[in-house]
Amino acid sequence: MINNIFTLATSFVVGMAMGILNFAGMWSTIHYLSVVKYPSVLIALSYTVRMAIILATFYFVMDGRWEKLLACMVGFFFVRRVLIKRFLPEGFKRTYHSK
């Protein structure tokens, strides 16, 4: 029982780390768009690399158990929700209804 809870908590934390990695990569991509010569290539490459890393991590963390995958995804979306609430501009807060 304790081992199962620890395993799910570890999967949740890994999901949070992947969420932070995803948004840090996205922020870095947006930051460098004005500097690069071909911004569309940067966007496509960044998205592909971020998704490959995230999906590979989810696959290895899952280890054949859907519960671990679910915990990992919950951690990922938890970070997404927190970062959107934290960094959403004031003008958009009226139109973004997160329940």
TANORDA-V939060 format. One record per backbone hydrogen bond with DSSP energy under -1.0 kcal/mol. CO is the residue of the C=O (numbers start at 1). NH is the residue of the N-H. E is the energy in kcal/mol with one decimal. If there is no record, write none. Layout:
CO|NH|E ; CO|NH|E
This chain:
1|5|-2.2 ; 2|6|-2.5 ; 3|7|-2.4 ; 4|8|-2.4 ; 5|9|-2.5 ; 6|10|-2.5 ; 7|11|-2.1 ; 8|12|-2.3 ; 9|13|-2.3 ; 10|14|-2.4 ; 11|15|-2.3 ; 12|16|-2.1 ; 13|17|-2.4 ; 14|18|-2.3 ; 15|19|-2.1 ; 16|20|-2.4 ; 17|21|-2.5 ; 18|22|-2.6 ; 19|23|-2.4 ; 20|24|-2.5 ; 21|25|-2.4 ; 22|26|-2.2 ; 23|27|-2.5 ; 24|28|-2.4 ; 25|29|-2.3 ; 26|30|-2.5 ; 27|31|-2.4 ; 28|32|-1.7 ; 32|35|-1.1 ; 32|36|-1.7 ; 38|42|-1.6 ; 39|43|-2.5 ; 40|44|-2.3 ; 41|45|-2.8 ; 42|46|-2.6 ; 43|47|-2.4 ; 44|48|-2.3 ; 45|49|-2.6 ; 46|50|-2.7 ; 47|51|-2.6 ; 48|52|-2.3 ; 49|53|-2.4 ; 50|54|-2.5 ; 51|55|-3.0 ; 52|56|-2.2 ; 53|57|-2.3 ; 54|58|-2.8 ; 55|59|-2.3 ; 56|60|-2.4 ; 57|61|-2.7 ; 58|62|-2.4 ; 59|63|-1.4 ; 62|65|-2.1 ; 65|69|-1.4 ; 66|70|-2.5 ; 67|71|-2.3 ; 68|72|-2.1 ; 69|73|-2.5 ; 70|74|-2.5 ; 71|75|-2.0 ; 72|76|-2.0 ; 73|77|-2.7 ; 74|78|-2.0 ; 75|79|-2.0 ; 76|80|-1.8 ; 77|81|-2.4 ; 78|82|-2.4 ; 79|83|-2.8 ; 80|84|-2.3 ; 81|85|-2.3 ; 82|86|-2.2 ; 83|87|-2.7 ; 84|88|-1.4 ; 89|92|-1.1 ; 92|96|-1.8
